[in-house]
């Protein structure tokens, strides 16, 4: 888009031209517009996402001004937007012969090749765009990054955004994109860095404050997250999601009374939000106020009977109150909705074990460990359940399976060493114990709690002496 066309947006004459053009769409009567008017009209319609009208405008323009380079370039853009990529490429190749130093041509070619999964030609085109960018280098780099975003290649996009930032550190749009996409890539610290740079330039953007709050939440900086959400609400009191997120941050800080108050404030604006009732119920649950927690879970389920968290949390309350039948029924309802949740199966296994439904408990433990094999606690508790039933061999076998997925976890190895000693397998027990001691010597008392006779074993005493840290 030319500078003249950009400036044209603010002209009253452009508004009048746009109105006249829209009237032609209704009446079908053609009117004359000069090239700059067509430029502004097409750019406006492209920005609005009106593909049909933008194509009509550019075709009318080319009928009146067939040699206008800027309109031919916009026609290529319209074709790209419509998905007619190869036709757009043909036009761009023709235009390249006319203006060999126009970066917009190469930028659009690169975009077209990306759409066609031709990464080699895309990169070559983008290099040409950069080479011919001149004073607009930061803008060209930004648009190249945006093209990679469009095809889902966030890592490459961020590299171009970084280069754009190096060219122009005050480009707010680049800073915002870097903040957002670093968060998407799982680098919240970098996201925070760029959002703060943005806010140093423009501290009055509520959306950026809100996104900064999300990034602070990800790194457990909950106080700073709350401050960011407060700034969001100062700038836009109707930014209701900021109220919801602020309540979550307060809950994460265990400031449950304050969190409940903020959830209530949010529910005034969104009274049918079952998640808010669930989270408020969790605050009550953490305060030990089970009746109030249950009321909120029931309210969530009246709004959304498929809220698995509400069913599961209700099951937890029944378990704590020793209402085992109800607890099992509620947890099973949660599992029926969200059957791939390992925590649901793990909790169900513990409740079933508590009421001596041993076969069902065993099946639930198996399901939990298969869904989340990297969770060593599940393997350990499964083994303890088997051990308590006198199934020492099976407990050992279970821990060995767990170690395949948790080889750097000392606790599971101490458990295995204890059961092996109990089973008179001293050699293998010593091997597991030695590995556990190397990983975390401070947990070695776990061995004696599980199998007190280990304290009398010479091999055990020798290993502990060998790996004990110097006093």
N, C-alpha and C positions, 0 to 999 in steps of 0.2 A: 504494500500500500504506500503510495507516494506521500510526501509531506504535505503537498497541496491538498490531497484528498483527506488527510487527517484533519487539517485545519478547516476543511469544508464542513465537517460535522457540526461545528458550532455556528455556522452561518444560518441566518433565518432563510436565506435563499435556498439552502439545501432542504430545509424543512418543507418549504413550498414545493420544491422539485419532487420530493418524496411523496407528498400528498397527491401531486399531479400524476405521478407514476402509478400510485395505487388506484387512482380513479380510472386509469387506462385498463387496469386489470379487470375492473368491474364492467366498464363500458365497451371494452374491446377496440376503442378508437386509439390509434397510434398518435403520439405527440413527439415533438423534437426535443432532445436533450443534448447538450454538448458533452464532450468526452469527460470532463471533470465531474459533471453531474451524474453521468452513468457510473463513473468510478465510485462516487460516494454512495449511490443507490445500491450497487452490487455489494460493496463492502458491508453496508448496513444489513442487507438481507442475509449475507453469509453469516455475519455475527449473530443474527437472530435465529439462524438455523433453518431458514425458509428456503429449502433447496429449489423448489419449483419456481418460486418468484425470482430467486437470484438467477436461475438459468434463463428465465424469460427476459429479465433485464439485460443480461449480458448479450443475449442473442439479438435483442432489439438494438443494442448499442453497436454491435458489429455490422448489422445491416446498414446503419446510418454512417458508421465510421469504420469501414472494413479494414483499414490499415492501422488502426490504433493499437499500438503495442501493449499498452496497459490493459486494454479490454481483452485482448487475446490471452494475456497472462491470467487474467481473472477467469476467463473461460476454462483454462486448464485447471484452476483451483476448483471451479464448480464441478468439473468432471471428476476430480479426485474425491470431492465430497459425496458425489453420487456413486462412487465405487467403480467408475469407468476409467480404471487406472491406465490401461495400455493406450487408450485414446488420448488421455492427458499427456502421457509420455511422448507421444508422437508430436503433439503441439509444442511441448517444451523443447524438444530437440530442434524443431524449426526455429523457435525463438532464440535458442542458444546461438544460432548462426548469425542472428541479427545483433544481439547484445552479448558479447562473449564475457563481459565483466559484471553481469547482473547477478548478485548473490541469491536473489529471490528465485531465479530459475533453478539454480543448483539445489537450493533448499527444497523446492517442490519436487525436483527429480529424486532427491534422496528419500523424501517421504513416499513417493510412488514406488521406488524400489523396495523400501521397507515393507510396504503393503504386499508386495509380490514375493516377500521372503528372500529377496536378492540382496543379502547383507553386503556382499563385496562391492557391488555397484552403488549401493546406498552410501557406504563409507567413502567411496571415491567422490561421489557427488557432494557429500557434506564437506569433504576436504576442499573442494573447489569453492563452495560457498564461503568457507572460512578464509580462503586465500583472497577472495574478491570482496570481503566484507567491509574493508576500510574502517571508517569511524563507527560503523554499526556492528562491530565484532561481538560485543557483549550480547546484543539482541539476537544475532544470528546463532550464537552458541546456545542461547536460551531456547530458541525455537527448534534447534536440532534436538536438544534434550526433550522438549515437549513431544517431538515426533516419536522418540523412543518410548516415552510414557504411553503413547497411543497404542503401541504394539506390545506393551507389557514388559519391556526391558528396563526395569527401574534402575538397576545397577549402572548401565551405560548412561542412562538419562542423568543420573546424579553426577557422573564424571563431567558431563558437559555443563551442568549447572554450576559445578565447582569452578570450571574454567571461566564461565560467564561472570561468576562472583569475583574472580581474580582480576578480570578486566574492569569491572565496575562494582565495588563493594557496597555502593549505595542503592543498588537496584532492588527495590522492595519485593518485586515479584519473584526474583531469583531467591532472595532470602526466605520468602514464604514457602516456595517449593522445596528448598533444601530442608527447611524445618519439617515439612510434612512428610517428604519421602524418606528422610533418614529415620523418622519414626516408623514408617511402614517397613523399612529394612531391618528394624530391630536395633537401631542405634539411638536410643532416647537422649543420651548425653549430647550427641551432635545436634539432634533436633532442638534441644533446649538452647544450645549455643546460637543457632541461627535464628530461632524465634526471638531471642533476646536482642540480637543485632537488629532485627526488623523493628522491634519495639523501641529501640533507641532512636530510630528515625521517625516512626509513626506509632506513638503510644495509644492511639485512639481507635484501634481496630479490635472490636470485641471478639471476632472469630480467632484472631491470632492469640489473644489472651486465653481463650478457651482451649485451643490446641496446645498451648504451653502448659496449661493445667494438666492435660492428659499425659504429656511427656513427663511432667514432674511425678505424676502418679506412678508411672511405669518404673521410676527409679526410687520409689517409696519416699519421695520428698513431699509428704502429704501436707505439711504446713505451707510450703510454697505453692502447692497445687491449690489449696484453699484461697490463698492470696490472689492467685491468677483467676480463679472463678469469681472472686469478689470484684476484681477489676472488670471482668466480663459483664457482670450484672450492673455495675455503676454505669458502664457505657451503653448497655442495652438491658433494661430491666425485664424485658420479655424473652430473654435468652434462657428458656426454662431448663434446657439440658444442663446448663451450668449449675442450676440449683440442685438437680439430681446428682451430678458428679461431686458437688461440694459435700452433699450428705454422705456419699460413698467414702470420701476422703476422711471425713470426721469419724465414720465407723472404723476405718482402717487405723485411726489413731486411738481407738477404743473410747472415744468421746461419744458414748452411745446416746446419752440424753440429748445432746446437741444435735446429733445426727437424726434422731427421731423427729425433732422439731423441724428440721430442714426438709425431711421427707414429707412431713405433713404440709409444709408450705408448697412443695412441688405438687402434691396430690390435689391441691386446690385448683391447679391449672390442668391437671391430667388425671382426673379421678378414676379412670378405668385402666390405670397402669398396674398390672398385676405384679410386675417386677418390683415396683416401689414398695408394695405391701409385703412382698417376700423379704426384701432387704430390711424393712422396718421390723419385721418379725424376727430376723436374725439379731438385730440390736437388742430386742427384748429377751431373746434366748440367751445372749451373752451376759445379760444382767441377771439371769436366773428367774426372769418373770415369764414362766412358761404359759400361763393362761393368756397373757396379752400377746405373746408370740403366736400361740395357736389361733387366736382370733384373727390376726393378720394373715396367717396362712390360709385360713378358711375364706377370708375376703378375697385373697388372690385366686383361690380355686373357684369362687363364684364367678369371677370375671373370666378366668381362663382355666377350665377343667383339665387342660393338658399341660399345666405348669408342673413339670417334674420336680423342680426344686421345692415347691410348696408341699407336694406329697411326701418327698423324702424328709424334709425338715419336720413335718408333722410326725413322721415315723420315728425320728430321733427323740422327739418329746415323749412319745408313748413308751419308747425304750427306757428313757431315763426315769419314767414314772412306773416302770415295770409292767406296763400293759403290753405284754409281748405279742399277743394275738393281733391287736390293732397295729402294733409297730410293724410286724411282718407284712400285714396286708397293705399298709401305706407304702412301705418301701418297695413292695412288689408292683404297686401301681406306678411308682416312679420309674421302675425298671421297664415296665411295659411301654412307657413313653420314650424312655432314653436308655435302651438296653445295652449300649456300649460304654456306659459310665462305670469304670472300675470301682470307684468309691462306693457306689450304690451296692454293688455285689459284695464288696468287702464288709460293709456295715451289715448287710443282710446275713453274711456268714457268721459274724460275731453274735448277732441276736439269736440265730438258729442254734449256735453252739451253746449259748447260755441256757436254752430251754431243752438241751440234749436231743435236738433233732439232727443227729450226727451225720447221716447220709446227705441230707439237704445242705447242711453246713459245709461239708466236704466239697460238694458240687459247686457251691457258691464261692468258696475259696479258690477252687480251680479256675472258675470263670474270671474272678478278679485278677489272678496272677497272669492269666493268658492275655487279658486286656491291657495290663500295665506291668509288664515283666521287669521294668527298670525300677519298680518300687520295692525296695528291699524289706520294708516293714511288712508288706503283705506276705512275702515268702516266710519271714520269721514267725509271724503270727499263725500262718498255716501250719508251719512245722511244730510250733508250740501246741496247737490244737491236736495234731496227730500224736505228739509225744505224751500229752496228758491222757490220751486214750491208750497208752502203752504201745503205740506203733512206732517204736524207735527207728527201725529200719526205714520205714516210709518217711519219717521226719528227716532222716539223713538224706534220703534220695531227693526229697523236696528242696532242701537247702542247697544241694549240689546243682539242681536245676536253676535255682535262684541265683547262684554265684555265676553261672554262665552269663547272666545279664547284669551282675553287680560285682564284678571282680575286684573293684577297688573299695568295697565297703567292708570295713573291719568288723562291724557288729555281727553281720551274718556269718563271718568266718569264726568268730568266737563261739557262736551258737553251734556251728558245725563241729568245732573242736570238742566242745562239751559233750555233744551227743556221741561222737566217735569214741571218746574216752569211756563214756558210760557203756558203750557197746564193745569195749575191750579192743578197740582198734587204735592202739597207742601210736603206731608209726604214722598213720595218716593224720591222726589228731595232731601230732607234733608238727607236721608239715603245714596244716591249716593254722595252727597257733602261731607258728613262726611268721607266716605271712601277715596275720592279724596284728601281731606285735610291731612289725615293721610299718604297717599302715597307721596304726593309732594305739600306742602303748597305753595311753590314759584309760582305755576301756577294758584293760585286762581283767579287772575285777568282775566283769560280766561272766567270765568263765567260772569263777568260784561260786557266784550266785546260782548259776545254772547247774553246776556239778561240784558241790563243796569238796568232794574227795580229791578233786584235781590238785588241791593245795598240798596233798601228801605225795604227789607223783614227782619222782626225781627229774624226769625229762622236762616236765612243766617248770619246776623250780629252776632248773638250769637255763632254760630259754628265757624266763623272765629276768633272771640275773644278767644274762647276756645283753638283753635289749633295754634294760632299765636305764633311763637317762642319768648322767652323772649328777651327783648332788652338789 
